[in-house]
């Protein structure tokens, strides 16, 4: 796996976690 693949995977996981957190915070 290249550095770019690792970077993209980390960014995607952060985005998914952020989206999940936003959904949970909605009333």
CHARMM internal coordinates of N, CA and C (Angstrom, degrees):
IC EDIT
DIST 1 N 1 CA 1.4739
DIST 1 CA 1 C 1.5276
ANGL 1 N 1 CA 1 C 108.88
DIST 1 C 2 N 1.3166
ANGL 1 CA 1 C 2 N 116.56
DIHE 1 N 1 CA 1 C 2 N 133.74
DIST 2 N 2 CA 1.4674
ANGL 1 C 2 N 2 CA 120.00
DIHE 1 CA 1 C 2 N 2 CA -177.23
DIST 2 CA 2 C 1.5267
ANGL 2 N 2 CA 2 C 111.00
DIHE 1 C 2 N 2 CA 2 C -82.76
DIST 2 C 3 N 1.3281
ANGL 2 CA 2 C 3 N 115.53
DIHE 2 N 2 CA 2 C 3 N 166.35
DIST 3 N 3 CA 1.4675
ANGL 2 C 3 N 3 CA 119.67
DIHE 2 CA 2 C 3 N 3 CA 178.38
DIST 3 CA 3 C 1.5288
ANGL 3 N 3 CA 3 C 109.97
DIHE 2 C 3 N 3 CA 3 C -59.12
DIST 3 C 4 N 1.3342
ANGL 3 CA 3 C 4 N 116.25
DIHE 3 N 3 CA 3 C 4 N -37.87
DIST 4 N 4 CA 1.4661
ANGL 3 C 4 N 4 CA 119.86
DIHE 3 CA 3 C 4 N 4 CA -179.22
DIST 4 CA 4 C 1.5277
ANGL 4 N 4 CA 4 C 110.47
DIHE 3 C 4 N 4 CA 4 C -64.13
DIST 4 C 5 N 1.3461
ANGL 4 CA 4 C 5 N 116.35
DIHE 4 N 4 CA 4 C 5 N -41.75
DIST 5 N 5 CA 1.4653
ANGL 4 C 5 N 5 CA 119.61
DIHE 4 CA 4 C 5 N 5 CA 179.13
DIST 5 CA 5 C 1.5231
ANGL 5 N 5 CA 5 C 110.32
DIHE 4 C 5 N 5 CA 5 C -61.20
DIST 5 C 6 N 1.3409
ANGL 5 CA 5 C 6 N 115.68
DIHE 5 N 5 CA 5 C 6 N -42.80
DIST 6 N 6 CA 1.4681
ANGL 5 C 6 N 6 CA 119.31
DIHE 5 CA 5 C 6 N 6 CA 179.51
DIST 6 CA 6 C 1.5273
ANGL 6 N 6 CA 6 C 110.24
DIHE 5 C 6 N 6 CA 6 C -64.16
DIST 6 C 7 N 1.3353
ANGL 6 CA 6 C 7 N 116.66
DIHE 6 N 6 CA 6 C 7 N -42.43
DIST 7 N 7 CA 1.4642
ANGL 6 C 7 N 7 CA 120.84
DIHE 6 CA 6 C 7 N 7 CA 179.65
DIST 7 CA 7 C 1.5298
ANGL 7 N 7 CA 7 C 110.16
DIHE 6 C 7 N 7 CA 7 C -62.22
DIST 7 C 8 N 1.3187
ANGL 7 CA 7 C 8 N 116.92
DIHE 7 N 7 CA 7 C 8 N -46.30
DIST 8 N 8 CA 1.4576
ANGL 7 C 8 N 8 CA 121.07
DIHE 7 CA 7 C 8 N 8 CA -178.65
DIST 8 CA 8 C 1.5270
ANGL 8 N 8 CA 8 C 110.35
DIHE 7 C 8 N 8 CA 8 C -62.79
DIST 8 C 9 N 1.3275
ANGL 8 CA 8 C 9 N 117.47
DIHE 8 N 8 CA 8 C 9 N -41.01
DIST 9 N 9 CA 1.4631
ANGL 8 C 9 N 9 CA 121.14
DIHE 8 CA 8 C 9 N 9 CA -179.71
DIST 9 CA 9 C 1.5276
ANGL 9 N 9 CA 9 C 109.99
DIHE 8 C 9 N 9 CA 9 C -64.39
DIST 9 C 10 N 1.3325
ANGL 9 CA 9 C 10 N 116.66
DIHE 9 N 9 CA 9 C 10 N -42.90
DIST 10 N 10 CA 1.4697
ANGL 9 C 10 N 10 CA 119.77
DIHE 9 CA 9 C 10 N 10 CA 179.76
DIST 10 CA 10 C 1.5232
ANGL 10 N 10 CA 10 C 110.19
DIHE 9 C 10 N 10 CA 10 C -63.86
DIST 10 C 11 N 1.3203
ANGL 10 CA 10 C 11 N 116.98
DIHE 10 N 10 CA 10 C 11 N -44.45
DIST 11 N 11 CA 1.4627
ANGL 10 C 11 N 11 CA 120.66
DIHE 10 CA 10 C 11 N 11 CA -179.49
DIST 11 CA 11 C 1.5266
ANGL 11 N 11 CA 11 C 110.30
DIHE 10 C 11 N 11 CA 11 C -62.69
DIST 11 C 12 N 1.3393
ANGL 11 CA 11 C 12 N 116.80
DIHE 11 N 11 CA 11 C 12 N -40.43
DIST 12 N 12 CA 1.4595
ANGL 11 C 12 N 12 CA 120.42
DIHE 11 CA 11 C 12 N 12 CA -179.44
DIST 12 CA 12 C 1.5218
ANGL 12 N 12 CA 12 C 110.62
DIHE 11 C 12 N 12 CA 12 C -64.48
DIST 12 C 13 N 1.3486
ANGL 12 CA 12 C 13 N 116.01
DIHE 12 N 12 CA 12 C 13 N -42.64
DIST 13 N 13 CA 1.4652
ANGL 12 C 13 N 13 CA 119.60
DIHE 12 CA 12 C 13 N 13 CA 179.35
DIST 13 CA 13 C 1.5273
ANGL 13 N 13 CA 13 C 110.44
DIHE 12 C 13 N 13 CA 13 C -62.54
DIST 13 C 14 N 1.3348
ANGL 13 CA 13 C 14 N 116.57
DIHE 13 N 13 CA 13 C 14 N -39.86
DIST 14 N 14 CA 1.4689
ANGL 13 C 14 N 14 CA 119.72
DIHE 13 CA 13 C 14 N 14 CA 178.51
DIST 14 CA 14 C 1.5278
ANGL 14 N 14 CA 14 C 109.87
DIHE 13 C 14 N 14 CA 14 C -63.79
DIST 14 C 15 N 1.3234
ANGL 14 CA 14 C 15 N 116.64
DIHE 14 N 14 CA 14 C 15 N -42.13
DIST 15 N 15 CA 1.4582
ANGL 14 C 15 N 15 CA 120.73
DIHE 14 CA 14 C 15 N 15 CA -179.34
DIST 15 CA 15 C 1.5272
ANGL 15 N 15 CA 15 C 110.37
DIHE 14 C 15 N 15 CA 15 C -63.28
DIST 15 C 16 N 1.3217
ANGL 15 CA 15 C 16 N 117.23
DIHE 15 N 15 CA 15 C 16 N -45.41
DIST 16 N 16 CA 1.4614
ANGL 15 C 16 N 16 CA 121.33
DIHE 15 CA 15 C 16 N 16 CA -179.98
DIST 16 CA 16 C 1.5268
ANGL 16 N 16 CA 16 C 110.31
DIHE 15 C 16 N 16 CA 16 C -62.86
DIST 16 C 17 N 1.3367
ANGL 16 CA 16 C 17 N 116.55
DIHE 16 N 16 CA 16 C 17 N -43.53
DIST 17 N 17 CA 1.4644
ANGL 16 C 17 N 17 CA 120.24
DIHE 16 CA 16 C 17 N 17 CA 179.87
DIST 17 CA 17 C 1.5261
ANGL 17 N 17 CA 17 C 109.82
DIHE 16 C 17 N 17 CA 17 C -62.89
DIST 17 C 18 N 1.3352
ANGL 17 CA 17 C 18 N 116.11
DIHE 17 N 17 CA 17 C 18 N -40.19
DIST 18 N 18 CA 1.4583
ANGL 17 C 18 N 18 CA 120.47
DIHE 17 CA 17 C 18 N 18 CA -179.61
DIST 18 CA 18 C 1.5242
ANGL 18 N 18 CA 18 C 109.87
DIHE 17 C 18 N 18 CA 18 C -65.72
DIST 18 C 19 N 1.3188
ANGL 18 CA 18 C 19 N 117.11
DIHE 18 N 18 CA 18 C 19 N -44.29
DIST 19 N 19 CA 1.4608
ANGL 18 C 19 N 19 CA 121.07
DIHE 18 CA 18 C 19 N 19 CA 179.35
DIST 19 CA 19 C 1.5240
ANGL 19 N 19 CA 19 C 110.38
DIHE 18 C 19 N 19 CA 19 C -61.68
DIST 19 C 20 N 1.3264
ANGL 19 CA 19 C 20 N 117.29
DIHE 19 N 19 CA 19 C 20 N -42.64
DIST 20 N 20 CA 1.4632
ANGL 19 C 20 N 20 CA 121.33
DIHE 19 CA 19 C 20 N 20 CA -179.91
DIST 20 CA 20 C 1.5260
ANGL 20 N 20 CA 20 C 109.70
DIHE 19 C 20 N 20 CA 20 C -62.99
DIST 20 C 21 N 1.3227
ANGL 20 CA 20 C 21 N 116.94
DIHE 20 N 20 CA 20 C 21 N -42.27
DIST 21 N 21 CA 1.4583
ANGL 20 C 21 N 21 CA 121.17
DIHE 20 CA 20 C 21 N 21 CA -179.89
DIST 21 CA 21 C 1.5186
ANGL 21 N 21 CA 21 C 110.64
DIHE 20 C 21 N 21 CA 21 C -63.40
DIST 21 C 22 N 1.3303
ANGL 21 CA 21 C 22 N 116.64
DIHE 21 N 21 CA 21 C 22 N -41.04
DIST 22 N 22 CA 1.4553
ANGL 21 C 22 N 22 CA 119.93
DIHE 21 CA 21 C 22 N 22 CA 179.74
DIST 22 CA 22 C 1.5248
ANGL 22 N 22 CA 22 C 110.28
DIHE 21 C 22 N 22 CA 22 C -64.61
DIST 22 C 23 N 1.3200
ANGL 22 CA 22 C 23 N 117.49
DIHE 22 N 22 CA 22 C 23 N -40.46
DIST 23 N 23 CA 1.4580
ANGL 22 C 23 N 23 CA 120.90
DIHE 22 CA 22 C 23 N 23 CA 179.75
DIST 23 CA 23 C 1.5228
ANGL 23 N 23 CA 23 C 110.28
DIHE 22 C 23 N 23 CA 23 C -62.33
DIST 23 C 24 N 1.3254
ANGL 23 CA 23 C 24 N 116.86
DIHE 23 N 23 CA 23 C 24 N -41.71
DIST 24 N 24 CA 1.4606
ANGL 23 C 24 N 24 CA 120.91
DIHE 23 CA 23 C 24 N 24 CA -178.16
DIST 24 CA 24 C 1.5252
ANGL 24 N 24 CA 24 C 110.95
DIHE 23 C 24 N 24 CA 24 C -68.31
DIST 24 C 25 N 1.3286
ANGL 24 CA 24 C 25 N 117.44
DIHE 24 N 24 CA 24 C 25 N -28.68
DIST 25 N 25 CA 1.4586
ANGL 24 C 25 N 25 CA 120.59
DIHE 24 CA 24 C 25 N 25 CA -177.91
DIST 25 CA 25 C 1.5293
ANGL 25 N 25 CA 25 C 112.23
DIHE 24 C 25 N 25 CA 25 C -81.27
DIST 25 C 26 N 1.3223
ANGL 25 CA 25 C 26 N 117.72
DIHE 25 N 25 CA 25 C 26 N -12.41
DIST 26 N 26 CA 1.4608
ANGL 25 C 26 N 26 CA 119.11
DIHE 25 CA 25 C 26 N 26 CA 179.76
DIST 26 CA 26 C 1.5246
ANGL 26 N 26 CA 26 C 109.97
DIHE 25 C 26 N 26 CA 26 C -69.30
DIST 26 C 27 N 1.3430
ANGL 26 CA 26 C 27 N 117.90
DIHE 26 N 26 CA 26 C 27 N 140.81
DIST 27 N 27 CA 1.4727
ANGL 26 C 27 N 27 CA 121.19
DIHE 26 CA 26 C 27 N 27 CA -179.86
DIST 27 CA 27 C 1.5224
ANGL 27 N 27 CA 27 C 111.45
DIHE 26 C 27 N 27 CA 27 C -71.14
END
COOR INIT
IC SEED 1 N 1 CA 1 C
IC BUILD
